[in-house]
C-alpha cells in the first residue's frame, strides 16, 4: 500500500507525458528526473525550484478542534475553475463540511504529503515578468488580434497562467521558443 505522499505523487503523474513526473504551466513545463525543463526544447528552466505541497500550503490558516489541529483550505481550491489537482484527495472531506467556505483537513494528512512536488517556481514566472497578448504582439510586431487568433486556434503555446479567469499570461522564454519555431517553418528552401 502506498503512503499518502506516494499516492499523491502517483495521482499527479501526467498520463500524456509518461516520461515526466509532473506537468505545469499549461503544459509548457515538465519535471523529468528531478529537473524542470521546457516542454518545447527539453532544455532546463533557469533558476527553477520545486514547490512542495508543504511550501504551497504553509500559510494556510489553521484551527484547533477537539480531535486535533486542522488546516483550513478554501473550498474553491477543491471544486470549480480554481480547483487545484494536488487537493483532489480532499474532496471527500469537503462533503463533510456542508456549505462552509472552507474545508478542514487534519494537519497530519497535510504533513504526510508535505514533501511532494506539486509545482514550479522560476524567476520567469514572477507575476511582473508574465506577458499579456498585447505584450506578445509588441514583441512579434503583429497586432493583438493576431495573437488572440493564434491563441483561439491553439496555434501557440497554452498560457502558463490566467488572471481573473479571463486574461491569459505567458512567459517570455515559452513565447521565444515558439516564435523561433515559427520563423524556422517560414524560411524558404535554398
SULRA-V807885 format. One record per pair of residues at least 24 apart in sequence whose C-alpha atoms are under 8 Angstrom apart, sorted by the first residue. I is the first residue (numbers start at 0). GAP is how many residues later the second one is. D is the distance in Angstrom with one decimal. If there is no record, write none. Layout:
I_GAP_D + I_GAP_D
This chain:
3_105_7.7 + 3_108_6.0 + 3_109_6.0 + 4_107_6.0 + 4_108_4.4 + 4_109_7.5 + 4_110_7.3 + 4_111_6.0 + 5_110_7.9 + 7_78_7.0 + 7_81_7.9 + 7_105_7.2 + 7_108_7.3 + 8_107_6.4 + 8_108_7.6 + 11_73_7.2 + 11_74_6.9 + 11_106_7.8 + 21_96_7.6 + 21_97_7.9 + 23_95_6.6 + 23_96_7.3 + 23_136_7.7 + 24_134_7.0 + 24_135_3.9 + 24_136_6.4 + 25_132_5.4 + 25_133_5.8 + 25_134_4.9 + 25_135_7.2 + 26_131_7.2 + 26_133_7.7 + 27_129_7.2 + 27_130_7.3 + 27_132_6.9 + 27_146_7.1 + 35_84_7.7 + 37_136_7.6 + 39_134_8.0 + 39_137_7.0 + 39_138_7.8 + 40_136_7.6 + 44_77_7.4 + 45_76_7.0 + 45_77_7.8 + 46_75_5.4 + 46_76_6.4 + 47_72_6.6 + 47_73_5.7 + 47_74_4.4 + 47_75_7.4 + 48_71_5.9 + 48_72_5.2 + 48_73_6.2 + 49_67_6.1 + 49_68_7.6 + 49_69_6.1 + 49_70_5.0 + 49_71_6.3 + 50_66_5.7 + 50_67_5.9 + 50_68_4.8 + 50_69_5.3 + 50_70_6.4 + 51_62_6.3 + 51_63_5.5 + 51_64_5.3 + 51_65_4.2 + 51_66_5.4 + 51_67_6.8 + 52_33_7.8 + 52_57_8.0 + 52_60_6.4 + 52_61_4.8 + 52_62_6.2 + 52_63_5.6 + 52_64_6.2 + 52_65_5.8 + 53_56_7.2 + 53_57_7.0 + 53_59_7.1 + 53_60_3.9 + 53_61_6.3 + 53_62_7.8 + 54_59_7.4 + 67_38_7.2 + 68_37_6.2 + 68_38_5.9 + 69_34_5.6 + 69_35_5.2 + 69_36_4.3 + 69_37_5.0 + 70_32_8.0 + 70_33_5.7 + 70_34_5.1 + 70_35_6.2 + 70_36_5.7 + 70_39_7.7 + 71_30_5.8 + 71_31_5.6 + 71_32_4.8 + 71_33_6.4 + 72_29_5.3 + 72_30_5.1 + 72_31_6.5 + 72_32_7.4 + 73_27_6.2 + 73_28_4.6 + 73_29_6.3 + 74_25_7.7 + 74_26_5.4 + 74_27_4.9 + 74_28_5.8 + 75_25_7.8 + 85_32_6.6 + 123_47_6.1 + 123_48_7.2 + 123_49_7.8 + 124_46_6.6 + 128_42_7.0 + 128_43_7.7 + 129_39_5.8 + 129_40_5.5 + 129_41_5.1 + 129_42_7.1 + 130_38_5.3 + 130_39_5.0 + 130_40_5.9 + 130_41_6.8 + 131_35_7.4 + 131_36_6.5 + 131_37_5.1 + 131_38_6.7 + 132_35_7.4 + 132_36_7.4 + 135_39_7.7 + 139_39_7.9
